Amino acid sequence: MTLDDLRVFAAVCRVRNLSAVAREMNCSQSAVSQHVRRLEKEVGLPLVERRPRGVVPTSAGEILYRSAAEGLTALSDGLRQIEELRTGRSGTVAVAAGSASIRHFMGGAVQAFRKRYPQVELEFRPETTSEQCLRALRAGAVDLAWIMFTAPAPGLELRPVTELDWVLAVRADDPLARLGSLRPADLVRDRLIHPPCGPDDGSGQLDPPERQAAIDWETALLLTELGLGHALVPAVAGLHERSDGLVLLPLEGVAPLTVGWAARQWSALPPPSRDFAEQVAKLAGESKLATGGPPAQPAEWGR
């Protein structure tokens, strides 16, 4: 039994004339009869009854016709939806990311996406940590997850986008503000405020007390403005434009923070999802705060 068999049989039951179906499907009447006979051999019962002026479905034929017609309609609808998804005429792109990352890395990409795919929904699922983003991705709740590359992610495909240097945010009246840059040894450990992911220099000097942890970068800056400590945050331009009254000091001697995308299977993503991820990567360099190093370069990804 083939899909063509079912299509021809459904047409026979609808038109009830073999020669008319042959003309409609641009084939011979004997080819139409062969499709029907193949189905009758498969089910073991006659499916149509020959009459002088055409054919009518038997009881078994009526059952198969109803099922085949419903299945063919559903298949046609599914193929239409897939084509709309492929061409960006419908569908949804779901993204898990931290609120600060959405604000500072994705604004321009969202605007470009809306212009290119006005009929595709773009949904964000704000999460506090990269681990939560990956959990949503593995659960199938989102198509893409924007994460910090701090640990392996087995079973997922990762696409690094850019590296961010670390800076220490201090109040303008803090003694450290007079320094041009810092090394880990210059920091006062008990005054450090970390977001969920902080830098590591391999010495443990950058591990703050648990009570000094913040849930995100912007909260760390706010706590610094309130005089509650020094914030270790990535050098993201938009983030620091909101840090009035603070001085940002480059932190030397620590590895930069790599950020980027995770997906279950990159090649299985529909084009709108891949296009959004690549647009974010293209604009990522504009979100990097200059700290004296080379400008960020988005990764070249294969499809």
C-alpha positions in Angstrom: 0.0 0.0 0.0 1.4 3.3 -1.1 0.4 7.0 -0.6 -0.3 7.1 -4.4 -2.6 4.1 -4.0 -4.6 5.9 -1.3 -4.7 9.2 -3.3 -6.1 7.4 -6.4 -8.6 5.3 -4.4 -9.9 8.4 -2.6 -10.3 10.1 -6.0 -12.2 7.0 -7.3 -14.6 7.1 -4.3 -15.1 10.8 -4.7 -15.6 10.9 -8.5 -17.0 7.3 -8.9 -15.7 7.0 -12.4 -12.4 5.4 -13.4 -11.9 7.2 -16.7 -12.7 10.6 -15.1 -10.1 9.9 -12.4 -7.6 8.9 -15.1 -8.1 12.2 -16.8 -7.9 14.1 -13.5 -4.6 12.4 -12.6 -3.2 12.4 -16.1 -2.7 8.6 -16.3 -4.4 5.7 -18.0 -7.6 4.0 -16.8 -5.7 0.7 -16.3 -3.2 2.5 -14.0 -6.1 3.7 -11.9 -7.5 0.1 -11.8 -4.1 -1.2 -10.7 -4.0 1.1 -7.7 -7.4 -0.1 -6.6 -6.5 -3.8 -7.1 -3.3 -3.4 -5.1 -5.4 -2.0 -2.2 -7.9 -4.8 -2.5 -5.1 -7.3 -2.4 -3.7 -5.6 0.7 -7.0 -5.5 2.7 -8.3 -8.9 1.4 -11.8 -7.5 0.5 -13.4 -5.8 -2.6 -13.3 -2.0 -2.2 -15.3 -0.9 -5.2 -18.3 -2.3 -7.0 -18.4 -1.9 -10.8 -21.7 -0.5 -12.1 -22.7 0.3 -15.7 -22.2 4.0 -15.2 -19.2 3.9 -13.0 -18.1 2.5 -9.6 -19.3 2.8 -6.0 -17.4 1.9 -2.8 -18.3 -1.3 -1.0 -18.8 -1.3 2.8 -15.1 -1.9 3.2 -14.3 0.7 0.6 -16.4 3.3 2.5 -14.4 2.6 5.7 -11.0 2.9 3.9 -12.2 6.0 2.0 -13.2 7.9 5.2 -9.9 7.0 6.8 -7.8 7.7 3.7 -9.6 11.1 3.1 -9.0 12.2 6.7 -5.4 11.1 6.6 -4.6 12.7 3.2 -6.2 16.0 4.4 -4.2 15.9 7.6 -1.0 15.1 5.7 -1.7 17.9 3.2 -2.2 20.3 6.1 1.0 19.1 7.8 3.0 19.6 4.6 1.6 23.1 4.2 2.6 24.0 7.7 6.1 22.6 7.2 6.4 24.6 4.0 5.3 27.8 5.8 7.8 27.0 8.6 10.6 26.4 6.0 9.8 29.7 4.2 9.3 31.7 7.4 5.5 32.3 6.8 4.5 30.8 10.2 5.9 29.1 13.3 7.5 30.0 16.5 11.1 30.6 17.6 11.5 30.0 21.3 14.6 31.2 23.1 15.8 30.7 26.7 18.1 33.4 28.0 18.8 35.7 31.0 16.9 39.0 31.0 20.2 40.9 30.9 21.4 38.9 27.9 18.1 39.5 26.0 18.4 43.2 26.7 22.1 43.6 25.8 22.7 41.1 23.1 19.4 40.6 21.2 17.6 43.9 20.8 18.9 44.6 17.3 18.5 41.0 16.2 14.8 41.1 17.4 14.1 44.1 15.2 15.8 42.6 12.2 13.9 39.3 12.7 10.5 41.0 13.0 11.1 42.7 9.6 12.2 39.6 7.9 9.7 37.2 9.5 6.6 39.2 10.4 4.4 36.1 10.6 6.8 34.1 12.9 6.3 34.4 16.6 9.5 35.1 18.6 9.1 33.9 22.2 11.5 34.5 25.1 11.7 32.3 28.2 13.7 34.4 30.8 15.9 32.2 33.0 18.2 33.2 35.8 21.1 30.8 35.0 22.7 29.0 32.1 21.8 25.7 33.7 18.1 26.6 33.7 18.4 27.6 30.1 19.9 24.3 29.2 17.3 22.5 31.2 14.5 24.2 29.2 16.3 23.3 26.0 16.7 19.6 26.9 13.0 19.5 27.9 12.0 20.7 24.4 10.5 23.9 25.8 12.7 26.1 23.6 14.6 25.9 20.3 17.7 27.8 21.4 19.4 28.6 24.7 21.8 31.6 25.2 24.4 30.4 27.8 27.8 31.1 29.4 30.3 28.4 28.4 31.5 27.4 31.8 30.9 23.6 31.8 30.3 20.8 29.2 26.8 20.3 27.9 26.6 16.6 26.8 24.1 15.8 24.1 23.8 19.4 22.9 25.4 21.3 20.1 27.2 24.5 21.2 28.0 27.6 19.1 30.3 30.1 20.8 29.6 33.6 19.8 32.0 36.0 21.5 34.4 36.3 24.5 33.8 39.0 27.1 36.6 40.4 29.3 35.8 40.9 33.0 35.7 44.3 34.7 35.4 45.3 38.4 32.7 47.9 39.0 33.4 50.2 42.0 31.9 53.5 43.2 33.7 56.6 42.1 34.6 57.4 45.7 36.2 54.0 46.3 40.0 53.9 46.7 40.3 51.3 43.9 38.8 53.7 41.4 42.1 55.5 41.2 43.8 52.5 39.6 43.8 52.0 35.9 43.4 48.3 35.9 43.5 45.4 38.4 44.8 41.9 39.0 43.2 39.3 41.2 45.7 40.1 44.0 44.4 43.7 44.1 40.9 42.7 45.0 39.4 42.7 48.5 37.7 39.2 48.5 35.2 40.0 51.2 33.9 42.9 49.1 33.3 41.0 45.9 29.8 40.6 44.4 29.4 37.9 41.8 26.5 37.1 39.5 25.7 33.4 39.2 28.8 32.9 36.9 32.0 34.6 37.8 35.6 34.5 36.5 38.2 32.0 37.7 41.9 32.8 37.9 42.8 29.3 39.2 43.8 30.6 42.7 40.5 30.9 44.5 41.0 34.6 45.0 37.9 35.4 43.0 35.6 33.1 45.0 33.3 35.4 47.0 31.5 34.5 50.2 28.0 33.1 49.4 26.3 36.1 50.9 27.8 38.3 48.3 26.4 36.6 45.3 23.8 38.3 43.0 21.3 36.7 40.8 22.4 38.6 37.6 24.8 41.2 36.3 22.4 44.2 36.7 21.7 43.2 40.4 25.4 43.1 41.0 25.8 46.6 39.7 22.9 47.9 41.7 24.4 46.4 44.9 27.7 48.2 44.0 25.9 51.5 43.5 24.4 51.0 47.0 27.9 50.6 48.5 27.5 46.9 49.3 30.7 45.8 47.5 32.5 45.5 44.2 30.8 43.9 41.2 32.7 41.5 38.9 30.8 41.7 35.6 31.5 41.0 31.9 32.4 43.9 29.7 29.1 44.4 28.0 28.5 47.9 26.6 24.8 48.2 27.2 25.1 46.8 30.7 27.6 49.5 31.8 25.6 52.3 30.2 23.2 51.7 33.1 25.9 51.9 35.8 25.8 55.6 36.7 28.3 56.7 39.3 30.5 53.6 38.9 34.0 53.2 37.6 34.8 50.1 35.5 38.3 48.7 35.9 39.7 46.1 33.6 40.6 42.9 35.4 43.8 41.3 34.1 45.0 37.8 34.5 41.7 36.0 34.2 40.1 34.1 31.3 37.4 35.9 29.4 33.8 34.7 29.5 32.6 32.8 26.4 28.9 33.2 25.6 26.8 31.8 22.8 24.1 29.4 21.7 23.1 25.9 22.5 20.7 23.8 20.5 19.6 20.1 20.5 20.6 19.7 16.9 21.6 22.7 14.8 20.8 21.2 11.4 17.3 20.3 12.6 16.4 23.9 13.4 14.0 25.7 10.9 15.6 28.5 9.0 14.0 31.3 11.1 15.6 29.9 14.3 19.0 29.6 12.6 18.7 33.1 11.1 17.9 34.7 14.5 20.8 33.0 16.2 23.2 34.1 13.4 21.8 37.6 13.5 22.6 37.8 17.3 26.1 36.5 16.6 26.6 39.1 13.9 25.7 41.9 16.2 27.5 40.5 19.3 30.6 42.5 18.6 28.7 45.8 19.1 27.7 44.7 22.6 31.3 44.2 23.7 32.7 47.0 25.8 36.2 48.0 24.7 38.8 47.2 27.3 41.9 47.4 25.3 41.7 44.0 23.6 40.8 43.2 20.0 37.2 43.6 18.9 34.9 40.6 19.2 34.5 38.5 16.1 31.4 36.4 15.6 32.0 32.7 14.9 31.6 31.3 11.5 29.1 28.5 11.8 28.4 25.7 9.4 24.8 24.7 8.6 
